[in-house]
């Protein structure tokens, strides 16, 4: 992985604002391993930039649980082939085109463990769309098209031990036993983390937050 720059959240908010000012609409991606804090950072940036920004997470393109069961992939949920990547790419194309009417995006509900369609409105006046997810920098067909559609991508790095603790706590919070949570964090999540680590070299910025946000 390339050396990470030590930056504050305020530094990144300022960089996001400058990107938004480049107009007419800019797409910012935040990539990184599971548990790195991508969602929290993306939410903070969108809140600081204000009404002209929207968060459209990649996780809205999780395959439905019924499809994961049918395909035999439920034990690898979160791996690249458990997402509708072509649907995600199509949405990014529409967002980048700046259509004259609102574009609607899906969201992933962790309490349901399911994606929900049409949950995020992106009206034409939005000038900064922030998307976050593990695989924004993955150089495999068809994932590699994502990088060509997003104007700037940051890779968020975090100490591995802290990341695993966060993931374990997250899995427990959503119903897994402590043993199941740790097994998932050290199994499927770590396999995905190893795959993601090799994509950092394709980022515009590799960053470690000076004061990591809560996971």
Order of alpha helices (4+ residues) and beta strands (2+ residues): beta-alpha-beta-alpha-beta-alpha-alpha-beta-beta-beta-alpha-beta-alpha-alpha-alpha-beta
